[in-house]
């Protein structure tokens, strides 16, 4: 926990949390308070889509994260050309992430996997939404995830990352292997301590986690959102 790295638009400090602390917040939100993953995923996807719409009017989407898939739906609903690229076989997805994918399939959104360099390059041309890994990084990205990260760096004009740029340690900001270099990062609930070490614009999206969720974990929390659902953050 660190309250010295980020400020909200009124220059008040915003507490940043480590990956382990954020994992605990998510657990309390679901198990003790009753927020479900589906509800938080929708907030994440909507907030990410709003950031993309602010950046430009067309987008691609890399990733298997449910928030990224929800974002793809919001963008497709607004008639933007969207292509989803997964880092694994769709059959390997389960739970609410698989549910988000089924919705996109019903909408006839283009969905692919990185079966070859040509397909990856075509999918990642222009604006890329990076929703591959988030704060769950353990070690260097491998396989298709690493391939997609490298392709994004080679071909994307603009990258918008969800929560934490893929390949970046959420706690330390270190990059043990291939890592996305975002132009914009849309982080969720509270900023992660490692985001102080990366570049690009930073936006914080409300996941609707009440203050009591942080209080139960002794995390210093002062609502940074006011009457907004997303606010820009500045690094000190």
LUMNUVO-875381 format. One line per 10 residues: number of its first residue (from 1); for each residue x, z, y of N, C-alpha, C, O, CB. Coordinates in steps of 0.02 Angstrom, whole numbers. Glycine has a CB too. Example, Ala and Ser with C-alpha at 12.3 -4.5 7.8 and 13.67 -1.06 7.14 Angstrom:
1	660:390:-284:615:390:-225:660:390:-165:712:423:-166:565:452:-224 ~ 642:354:-112:684:357:-53:645:394:2:670:402:57:704:286:-30
***
This chain:
1	43:0:-59:0:0:0:44:0:62:93:37:65:-48:61:0 ~ 27:-43:111:68:-50:171:22:-67:230:-13:-118:227:123:-103:161 ~ 22:-26:281:-20:-39:340:21:-64:399:-2:-62:456:-57:24:359 ~ 82:-88:385:127:-107:440:140:-181:445:179:-203:487:192:-71:432 ~ 109:-222:403:127:-292:399:78:-339:432:97:-393:454:136:-312:328 ~ 13:-321:436:-38:-368:458:-84:-336:510:-97:-275:508:-79:-392:398 ~ -108:-378:556:-157:-356:606:-218:-401:602:-213:-460:585:-127:-357:677 ~ -277:-373:618:-337:-413:623:-341:-444:693:-296:-433:733:-401:-370:608 ~ -394:-483:709:-396:-516:774:-397:-469:834:-382:-490:890:-457:-560:777 ~ -415:-405:823:-414:-357:878:-349:-318:880:-343:-268:917:-473:-310:872
11	-300:-339:840:-233:-309:837:-234:-240:804:-188:-201:813:-204:-303:906 ~ -286:-226:766:-286:-165:725:-249:-180:660:-254:-235:634:-359:-141:710 ~ -211:-131:633:-177:-142:570:-226:-150:512:-278:-116:510:-129:-85:555 ~ -210:-194:465:-250:-204:405:-207:-186:345:-153:-214:336:-277:-278:400 ~ -230:-140:305:-191:-117:247:-181:-173:197:-228:-208:180:-225:-57:213 ~ -120:-182:175:-104:-229:122:-94:-191:57:-70:-134:57:-41:-271:139 ~ -112:-222:1:-108:-189:-64:-64:-229:-111:-55:-289:-104:-179:-179:-94 ~ -37:-193:-160:2:-226:-213:-46:-257:-264:-107:-245:-262:49:-175:-247 ~ -18:-295:-309:-59:-325:-362:-92:-271:-404:-151:-276:-421:-16:-371:-407 ~ -54:-218:-420:-82:-164:-461:-139:-128:-425:-189:-111:-455:-28:-114:-481
21	-131:-118:-360:-183:-85:-321:-245:-129:-316:-301:-103:-321:-158:-69:-251 ~ -236:-194:-307:-294:-239:-304:-329:-243:-371:-390:-248:-374:-272:-309:-281 ~ -291:-241:-425:-322:-241:-491:-365:-178:-500:-419:-181:-529:-267:-244:-546 ~ -341:-122:-474:-380:-60:-478:-443:-64:-435:-495:-39:-455:-337:0:-457 ~ -437:-94:-376:-496:-103:-333:-548:-145:-368:-607:-128:-368:-476:-135:-265 ~ -527:-200:-398:-574:-243:-435:-608:-204:-491:-668:-211:-502:-538:-304:-463 ~ -569:-163:-526:-598:-125:-582:-650:-75:-556:-705:-70:-585:-542:-86:-620 ~ -634:-39:-502:-682:9:-474:-744:-27:-448:-800:-3:-458:-649:49:-417 ~ -735:-84:-416:-791:-121:-389:-840:-141:-444:-901:-138:-435:-767:-184:-352 ~ -813:-161:-502:-856:-183:-557:-883:-124:-597:-943:-120:-609:-817:-230:-603
31	-839:-78:-617:-858:-26:-664:-893:33:-632:-938:63:-662:-798:-3:-701 ~ -873:51:-571:-900:111:-540:-954:96:-489:-1001:135:-481:-845:150:-507 ~ -948:40:-453:-994:25:-400:-1049:-23:-422:-1106:-19:-398:-958:-5:-340 ~ -1033:-68:-468:-1084:-112:-495:-1082:-183:-469:-1126:-223:-487:-1149:-85:-481 ~ -1031:-201:-428:-1022:-271:-410:-999:-309:-472:-956:-284:-509:-972:-280:-352 ~ -1027:-367:-485:-1003:-405:-542:-956:-460:-520:-955:-480:-462:-1061:-434:-583 ~ -917:-485:-568:-867:-537:-553:-900:-600:-527:-872:-633:-483:-827:-553:-615 ~ -958:-616:-552:-993:-676:-530:-1007:-673:-455:-998:-723:-419:-1058:-685:-569 ~ -1030:-615:-431:-1046:-608:-359:-983:-614:-317:-983:-648:-265:-1080:-540:-346 ~ -929:-581:-338:-867:-585:-299:-837:-655:-301:-808:-678:-251:-816:-535:-325
41	-844:-689:-357:-819:-757:-363:-855:-804:-315:-824:-848:-285:-828:-782:-435 ~ -920:-794:-306:-957:-835:-259:-933:-824:-188:-925:-872:-150:-1032:-820:-264 ~ -921:-762:-169:-894:-748:-103:-826:-783:-94:-812:-813:-42:-887:-672:-91 ~ -784:-778:-145:-717:-808:-141:-723:-884:-133:-688:-914:-92:-676:-791:-203 ~ -766:-915:-174:-773:-988:-171:-801:-1012:-105:-778:-1062:-78:-818:-1012:-226 ~ -850:-976:-78:-879:-995:-14:-827:-987:42:-820:-1032:84:-941:-953:2 ~ -791:-931:42:-740:-920:94:-685:-972:91:-661:-995:143:-711:-851:88 ~ -665:-990:31:-614:-1041:22:-639:-1109:46:-602:-1145:80:-591:-1045:-51 ~ -701:-1126:29:-729:-1190:51:-734:-1193:127:-720:-1245:157:-798:-1200:20 ~ -754:-1138:159:-758:-1138:231:-689:-1150:263:-684:-1184:313:-787:-1072:256
51	-637:-1121:233:-570:-1133:259:-550:-1205:251:-521:-1235:297:-519:-1088:223 ~ -566:-1235:193:-550:-1305:183:-587:-1349:233:-558:-1396:260:-567:-1326:111 ~ -650:-1335:245:-689:-1374:292:-660:-1368:362:-664:-1415:402:-762:-1351:292 ~ -630:-1312:378:-598:-1304:443:-534:-1345:448:-516:-1368:503:-582:-1230:456 ~ -501:-1356:391:-437:-1391:392:-446:-1466:398:-414:-1498:440:-398:-1374:329 ~ -489:-1494:356:-501:-1567:359:-564:-1584:320:-596:-1539:292:-441:-1607:331 ~ -581:-1646:319:-647:-1665:292:-644:-1695:222:-694:-1722:199:-679:-1713:337 ~ -587:-1691:187:-585:-1713:117:-535:-1670:80:-487:-1645:109:-566:-1788:111 ~ -547:-1660:14:-506:-1613:-24:-503:-1630:-97:-550:-1660:-124:-532:-1543:-16 ~ -447:-1611:-130:-441:-1609:-202:-439:-1536:-222:-436:-1493:-179:-378:-1648:-228
61	-441:-1522:-288:-441:-1453:-309:-399:-1446:-371:-412:-1477:-421:-513:-1427:-322 ~ -347:-1404:-368:-307:-1390:-426:-321:-1320:-450:-321:-1274:-409:-233:-1399:-412 ~ -334:-1310:-514:-339:-1241:-537:-396:-1229:-584:-444:-1268:-587:-345:-1197:-479 ~ -391:-1174:-621:-444:-1155:-667:-478:-1092:-643:-525:-1068:-676:-417:-1145:-737 ~ -457:-1063:-588:-488:-1001:-563:-560:-1013:-544:-578:-1064:-515:-449:-974:-504 ~ -603:-965:-561:-673:-972:-546:-686:-980:-471:-732:-1017:-452:-711:-913:-572 ~ -647:-945:-429:-656:-953:-357:-642:-1024:-335:-677:-1051:-292:-612:-905:-320 ~ -591:-1055:-364:-575:-1125:-347:-630:-1172:-370:-646:-1220:-335:-510:-1145:-379 ~ -659:-1158:-428:-713:-1201:-453:-776:-1192:-410:-811:-1241:-397:-729:-1184:-527 ~ -790:-1131:-388:-846:-1120:-343:-835:-1156:-277:-882:-1184:-249:-857:-1045:-331
71	-774:-1155:-253:-756:-1192:-192:-770:-1266:-201:-798:-1298:-157:-682:-1181:-174 ~ -751:-1294:-259:-762:-1365:-272:-836:-1381:-267:-855:-1434:-241:-735:-1385:-340 ~ -879:-1337:-293:-951:-1349:-290:-976:-1350:-218:-1014:-1394:-199:-989:-1295:-329 ~ -954:-1302:-178:-975:-1300:-108:-953:-1364:-71:-991:-1390:-30:-946:-1238:-72 ~ -893:-1388:-85:-869:-1448:-51:-907:-1510:-75:-925:-1553:-35:-794:-1457:-63 ~ -919:-1514:-141:-957:-1570:-167:-1028:-1571:-140:-1056:-1624:-128:-958:-1568:-244 ~ -1057:-1512:-130:-1124:-1507:-101:-1127:-1536:-31:-1181:-1555:-7:-1147:-1435:-100 ~ -1070:-1540:2:-1066:-1567:69:-1039:-1639:69:-1015:-1664:120:-1022:-1524:113 ~ -1044:-1670:10:-1027:-1741:2:-954:-1756:15:-937:-1812:36:-1070:-1783:47 ~ -910:-1707:4:-839:-1720:10:-813:-1743:-58:-836:-1720:-110:-801:-1657:34
81	-764:-1789:-58:-736:-1813:-122:-692:-1760:-154:-640:-1742:-126:-695:-1878:-111 ~ -713:-1734:-211:-679:-1679:-244:-658:-1700:-313:-696:-1732:-350:-724:-1616:-247 ~ -596:-1682:-332:-572:-1692:-400:-541:-1626:-423:-496:-1600:-390:-521:-1751:-406 ~ -565:-1600:-478:-539:-1538:-507:-487:-1555:-560:-499:-1598:-602:-596:-1494:-537 ~ -429:-1522:-557:-378:-1530:-609:-364:-1462:-639:-343:-1416:-605:-312:-1561:-579 ~ -377:-1456:-704:-366:-1393:-740:-295:-1391:-768:-264:-1442:-779:-417:-1386:-797 ~ -271:-1330:-779:-205:-1323:-810:-210:-1310:-885:-161:-1292:-917:-166:-1266:-777 ~ -270:-1319:-913:-281:-1309:-985:-343:-1347:-1006:-380:-1373:-965:-287:-1234:-1002 ~ -353:-1350:-1072:-412:-1382:-1099:-474:-1344:-1074:-475:-1283:-1076:-410:-1384:-1177 ~ -526:-1380:-1052:-587:-1346:-1029:-617:-1299:-1082:-648:-1249:-1065:-640:-1397:-1009
91	-607:-1315:-1146:-634:-1273:-1199:-601:-1204:-1201:-627:-1157:-1231:-625:-1307:-1266 ~ -542:-1198:-1168:-507:-1134:-1168:-535:-1086:-1115:-517:-1027:-1115:-433:-1146:-1155 ~ -578:-1110:-1071:-607:-1067:-1020:-665:-1028:-1050:-698:-1051:-1096:-631:-1108:-960 ~ -676:-968:-1023:-733:-928:-1047:-763:-889:-989:-739:-893:-933:-711:-881:-1103 ~ -816:-851:-1003:-847:-807:-954:-872:-845:-893:-897:-901:-898:-798:-755:-933 ~ -866:-812:-835:-894:-840:-774:-855:-901:-750:-882:-943:-715:-896:-788:-719 ~ -791:-907:-770:-753:-966:-752:-780:-1027:-788:-788:-1080:-758:-678:-957:-768 ~ -795:-1020:-852:-825:-1074:-890:-894:-1092:-861:-913:-1150:-860:-831:-1055:-964 ~ -930:-1042:-839:-996:-1053:-808:-989:-1096:-745:-1028:-1143:-735:-1030:-987:-791 ~ -939:-1081:-704:-927:-1121:-644:-910:-1194:-662:-931:-1240:-629:-871:-1091:-602
101	-871:-1202:-716:-853:-1270:-737:-914:-1308:-762:-921:-1367:-747:-800:-1267:-791 ~ -958:-1275:-799:-1018:-1309:-824:-1062:-1333:-766:-1093:-1386:-771:-1058:-1262:-869 ~ -1065:-1295:-712:-1103:-1316:-654:-1073:-1380:-625:-1110:-1427:-608:-1106:-1261:-601 ~ -1008:-1382:-619:-975:-1442:-592:-986:-1503:-638:-996:-1559:-614:-900:-1430:-584 ~ -984:-1490:-703:-997:-1545:-751:-1068:-1572:-742:-1079:-1633:-744:-987:-1521:-823 ~ -1116:-1528:-731:-1185:-1550:-720:-1193:-1589:-655:-1239:-1629:-648:-1232:-1490:-719 ~ -1147:-1577:-608:-1148:-1613:-544:-1109:-1678:-547:-1106:-1715:-497:-1120:-1568:-489 ~ -1078:-1692:-605:-1037:-1752:-613:-975:-1753:-568:-952:-1806:-547:-1078:-1814:-600 ~ -949:-1693:-553:-886:-1688:-516:-829:-1709:-564:-830:-1691:-622:-874:-1616:-489 ~ -782:-1747:-538:-726:-1770:-579:-682:-1710:-600:-659:-1672:-558:-684:-1821:-540
111	-671:-1704:-665:-632:-1648:-692:-580:-1677:-739:-596:-1715:-785:-678:-1597:-730 ~ -517:-1659:-727:-463:-1685:-768:-413:-1630:-786:-419:-1574:-762:-427:-1741:-733 ~ -366:-1648:-828:-311:-1603:-846:-246:-1642:-838:-247:-1704:-840:-319:-1575:-918 ~ -190:-1608:-830:-127:-1642:-816:-97:-1674:-878:-47:-1649:-905:-78:-1594:-785 ~ -127:-1729:-901:-104:-1762:-962:-45:-1809:-948:-11:-1830:-995:-160:-1800:-994 ~ -34:-1825:-885:21:-1870:-869:35:-1868:-795:-8:-1850:-755:6:-1942:-891 ~ 96:-1886:-775:116:-1882:-705:72:-1923:-660:56:-1902:-604:188:-1904:-697 ~ 51:-1983:-683:10:-2026:-640:-57:-1992:-624:-80:-1995:-568:-2:-2093:-674 ~ -87:-1960:-675:-151:-1927:-664:-143:-1869:-615:-185:-1860:-571:-182:-1903:-730 ~ -90:-1830:-624:-80:-1773:-579:-68:-1797:-509:-96:-1769:-462:-21:-1731:-603
121	-25:-1847:-500:-10:-1871:-433:-73:-1898:-399:-84:-1885:-339:43:-1925:-435 ~ -114:-1934:-436:-175:-1962:-406:-223:-1907:-386:-256:-1911:-334:-209:-2010:-454 ~ -226:-1855:-427:-274:-1801:-414:-252:-1758:-354:-295:-1730:-319:-282:-1757:-475 ~ -187:-1753:-343:-163:-1706:-293:-144:-1740:-227:-111:-1709:-185:-104:-1669:-320 ~ -164:-1802:-218:-150:-1836:-156:-193:-1807:-100:-251:-1792:-111:-163:-1912:-163 ~ -164:-1798:-41:-203:-1774:16:-203:-1699:20:-150:-1667:21:-273:-1800:12 ~ -263:-1669:23:-270:-1597:30:-281:-1565:-38:-325:-1586:-76:-328:-1579:79 ~ -242:-1515:-54:-247:-1481:-119:-269:-1409:-108:-242:-1374:-66:-179:-1483:-156 ~ -319:-1389:-147:-338:-1319:-150:-304:-1288:-211:-317:-1309:-267:-417:-1311:-153 ~ -261:-1240:-199:-222:-1208:-251:-258:-1144:-274:-258:-1094:-237:-150:-1192:-227
131	-287:-1146:-333:-320:-1087:-361:-297:-1075:-432:-336:-1058:-476:-397:-1094:-359 ~ -233:-1085:-444:-206:-1082:-512:-196:-1011:-537:-219:-994:-591:-141:-1118:-515 ~ -160:-969:-499:-136:-906:-528:-159:-845:-488:-183:-797:-519:-61:-907:-531 ~ -153:-843:-423:-173:-785:-384:-127:-726:-396:-67:-734:-407:-244:-766:-401 ~ -156:-665:-393:-113:-605:-398:-94:-588:-470:-60:-539:-481:-148:-546:-366 ~ -116:-628:-518:-101:-613:-588:-35:-641:-614:-24:-641:-674:-156:-638:-631 ~ 9:-664:-569:72:-694:-591:114:-644:-630:124:-587:-609:111:-720:-531 ~ 139:-666:-689:188:-627:-727:245:-674:-747:237:-713:-794:156:-593:-790 ~ 301:-671:-712:356:-716:-726:346:-784:-695:297:-795:-659:366:-723:-801 ~ 391:-829:-710:388:-897:-682:331:-936:-713:319:-931:-773:455:-933:-693
141	295:-976:-673:244:-1020:-702:275:-1067:-753:332:-1088:-747:209:-1061:-647 ~ 235:-1082:-805:260:-1124:-859:211:-1180:-874:153:-1178:-853:273:-1082:-923 ~ 234:-1230:-910:191:-1283:-935:153:-1320:-881:181:-1338:-830:142:-1254:-984 ~ 89:-1331:-894:48:-1370:-848:42:-1338:-780:39:-1373:-729:-21:-1381:-878 ~ 41:-1272:-777:36:-1238:-712:97:-1255:-669:90:-1270:-610:29:-1162:-721 ~ 156:-1251:-699:217:-1269:-662:217:-1342:-641:238:-1359:-586:280:-1254:-704 ~ 192:-1385:-685:188:-1456:-669:142:-1469:-610:159:-1509:-566:163:-1495:-730 ~ 85:-1435:-608:39:-1445:-553:68:-1418:-487:60:-1448:-435:-28:-1410:-568 ~ 102:-1361:-490:134:-1334:-431:184:-1382:-402:186:-1394:-342:167:-1266:-446 ~ 226:-1411:-445:277:-1457:-423:246:-1521:-395:269:-1549:-345:325:-1474:-480
151	192:-1545:-427:158:-1605:-403:127:-1593:-335:129:-1638:-292:104:-1626:-453 ~ 100:-1534:-324:71:-1519:-258:124:-1522:-204:112:-1548:-150:37:-1450:-259 ~ 183:-1495:-220:237:-1496:-171:262:-1566:-156:284:-1581:-101:294:-1455:-195 ~ 257:-1609:-207:283:-1678:-198:234:-1723:-162:256:-1768:-126:299:-1707:-266 ~ 169:-1713:-170:121:-1763:-148:70:-1739:-97:41:-1781:-61:85:-1789:-206 ~ 57:-1675:-92:3:-1651:-49:23:-1653:24:80:-1636:42:-19:-1580:-68 ~ -23:-1674:67:-12:-1671:139:-24:-1600:164:10:-1576:209:-56:-1721:175 ~ -75:-1567:136:-94:-1500:158:-114:-1460:96:-149:-1486:52:-153:-1502:210 ~ -93:-1397:92:-110:-1353:36:-145:-1290:63:-120:-1257:108:-47:-1334:-5 ~ -203:-1275:34:-239:-1213:48:-239:-1172:-16:-267:-1193:-66:-312:-1227:74
161	-208:-1113:-15:-203:-1071:-74:-256:-1016:-72:-273:-990:-19:-134:-1040:-80 ~ -281:-999:-131:-330:-945:-138:-295:-880:-157:-260:-876:-207:-382:-963:-191 ~ -304:-829:-116:-280:-761:-125:-204:-755:-118:-180:-725:-70:-300:-735:-192 ~ -166:-784:-165:-93:-783:-162:-69:-852:-185:-94:-877:-235:-62:-726:-207 ~ -22:-884:-150:2:-949:-173:28:-946:-244:66:-900:-262:57:-975:-126 ~ 9:-993:-285:30:-993:-355:106:-995:-360:139:-1035:-328:-1:-1053:-393 ~ 132:-949:-401:205:-943:-410:236:-889:-368:295:-874:-376:237:-1008:-394 ~ 198:-859:-322:223:-805:-279:199:-738:-306:140:-729:-322:199:-814:-206 ~ 245:-690:-311:228:-623:-332:187:-590:-277:209:-584:-220:292:-581:-348 ~ 126:-567:-294:81:-540:-244:108:-477:-212:91:-461:-154:14:-526:-275
171	149:-440:-247:174:-376:-222:237:-385:-181:244:-354:-127:188:-329:-279 ~ 284:-426:-205:350:-430:-173:359:-493:-131:403:-495:-87:403:-427:-225 ~ 320:-545:-143:331:-609:-110:385:-651:-142:400:-706:-118:348:-597:-39 ~ 415:-627:-197:467:-664:-231:437:-723:-270:379:-721:-290:508:-618:-278 ~ 478:-774:-281:456:-833:-319:504:-844:-377:557:-874:-368:453:-896:-274 ~ 487:-820:-437:532:-824:-494:540:-894:-522:584:-905:-565:509:-778:-548 ~ 500:-941:-501:504:-1010:-526:471:-1056:-475:474:-1045:-415:471:-1017:-596 ~ 439:-1108:-500:403:-1154:-456:349:-1116:-418:315:-1072:-445:371:-1212:-497 ~ 342:-1132:-354:294:-1096:-312:264:-1144:-260:299:-1186:-232:327:-1035:-277 ~ 201:-1135:-247:166:-1173:-195:189:-1148:-127:198:-1088:-117:89:-1166:-202
181	200:-1195:-81:215:-1177:-11:154:-1195:31:147:-1253:51:280:-1214:15 ~ 110:-1147:44:46:-1163:74:49:-1173:149:92:-1144:184:-4:-1108:59 ~ 5:-1214:174:-7:-1218:246:-56:-1165:268:-54:-1141:325:-33:-1288:266 ~ -100:-1146:222:-151:-1096:235:-161:-1055:172:-160:-1082:117:-219:-1129:259 ~ -171:-990:180:-188:-946:123:-252:-909:140:-257:-877:192:-130:-897:106 ~ -300:-912:94:-363:-876:101:-360:-817:53:-371:-826:-7:-426:-922:86 ~ -344:-758:78:-336:-700:34:-401:-660:33:-442:-665:79:-277:-656:58 ~ -410:-620:-18:-475:-591:-34:-475:-515:-29:-430:-481:-55:-496:-611:-104 ~ -525:-488:6:-538:-416:11:-487:-381:57:-506:-355:109:-537:-384:-57 ~ -424:-380:36:-369:-354:76:-308:-399:66:-301:-428:12:-352:-280:59
191	-265:-406:116:-204:-446:105:-160:-414:53:-160:-353:44:-166:-456:170 ~ -121:-454:19:-74:-429:-30:-6:-420:4:13:-460:47:-69:-477:-92 ~ 31:-369:-15:93:-353:20:142:-411:20:179:-420:69:126:-293:-12 ~ 144:-451:-33:191:-507:-37:177:-563:12:221:-604:24:190:-535:-105 ~ 117:-565:41:101:-619:88:139:-612:154:142:-660:192:27:-619:103 ~ 168:-555:166:209:-547:227:271:-591:225:300:-607:277:230:-474:235 ~ 291:-612:164:354:-649:157:344:-725:155:393:-762:151:388:-628:94 ~ 281:-749:158:270:-821:154:246:-848:220:224:-810:264:220:-837:98 ~ 250:-914:227:229:-946:289:157:-970:286:122:-961:237:275:-1003:305 ~ 136:-1002:340:69:-1031:344:18:-984:374:30:-924:380:47:-1053:276
201	-39:-1012:392:-94:-972:420:-124:-927:365:-121:-943:306:-148:-1017:450 ~ -152:-871:386:-180:-823:339:-250:-804:361:-262:-787:419:-135:-760:334 ~ -297:-808:313:-367:-790:326:-389:-739:273:-372:-747:214:-413:-853:326 ~ -426:-689:294:-451:-637:249:-526:-646:239:-564:-651:288:-435:-566:277 ~ -548:-648:176:-618:-659:159:-648:-596:129:-617:-564:86:-626:-719:111 ~ -708:-578:151:-743:-519:126:-772:-533:57:-809:-582:48:-799:-499:175 ~ -757:-491:8:-787:-496:-58:-846:-449:-67:-873:-443:-122:-734:-481:-111 ~ -867:-417:-14:-923:-370:-13:-908:-304:-49:-954:-268:-69:-985:-402:-44 ~ -844:-288:-57:-825:-224:-87:-834:-170:-34:-803:-174:19:-751:-225:-113 ~ -876:-120:-46:-888:-68:5:-828:-21:13:-785:-17:-30:-949:-28:-13
211	-827:14:70:-771:58:85:-761:111:31:-704:133:19:-782:92:152 ~ -815:132:-2:-808:184:-53:-763:162:-110:-732:204:-143:-877:203:-80 ~ -759:97:-123:-715:73:-175:-642:87:-160:-603:103:-205:-725:-1:-185 ~ -623:81:-97:-555:96:-77:-544:172:-72:-491:198:-90:-539:63:-9 ~ -595:207:-48:-589:280:-42:-575:312:-110:-536:360:-114:-653:310:-12 ~ -606:287:-162:-597:317:-229:-525:309:-253:-504:345:-298:-644:285:-278 ~ -489:262:-224:-419:250:-244:-370:274:-191:-310:261:-196:-409:177:-258 ~ -395:309:-140:-354:334:-85:-316:278:-50:-259:287:-29:-304:385:-111 ~ -349:221:-43:-321:165:-5:-349:167:65:-410:167:75:-337:96:-40 ~ -305:170:115:-327:173:184:-367:109:200:-343:54:189:-267:180:233
221	-427:118:226:-469:59:239:-510:69:302:-546:118:309:-516:46:179 ~ -504:20:346:-548:15:405:-574:-56:405:-534:-104:407:-510:33:472 ~ -639:-64:403:-670:-130:397:-643:-179:448:-652:-169:508:-746:-124:404 ~ -609:-233:425:-581:-281:473:-629:-337:491:-614:-379:533:-519:-312:444 ~ -689:-338:460:-732:-397:465:-783:-392:522:-802:-444:550:-768:-407:401 ~ -806:-332:539:-859:-327:589:-920:-365:566:-946:-352:512:-834:-354:656 ~ -943:-412:607:-1002:-452:588:-983:-520:561:-1024:-566:558:-1048:-460:647 ~ -920:-528:540:-895:-591:512:-884:-583:436:-876:-527:412:-830:-613:546 ~ -884:-639:401:-868:-638:330:-796:-658:316:-772:-650:260:-915:-684:292 ~ -762:-684:367:-692:-702:360:-659:-696:428:-689:-713:479:-684:-775:331
231	-596:-671:429:-561:-663:492:-488:-686:483:-460:-679:429:-564:-589:516 ~ -458:-713:536:-387:-729:533:-345:-666:535:-364:-617:567:-366:-777:589 ~ -288:-667:502:-240:-612:505:-176:-637:536:-158:-696:529:-227:-583:435 ~ -142:-593:569:-75:-608:596:-24:-564:562:-38:-506:546:-73:-600:673 ~ 36:-590:552:91:-551:525:130:-519:582:139:-550:635:139:-595:482 ~ 152:-458:572:189:-424:626:261:-450:628:300:-427:670:189:-348:615
***
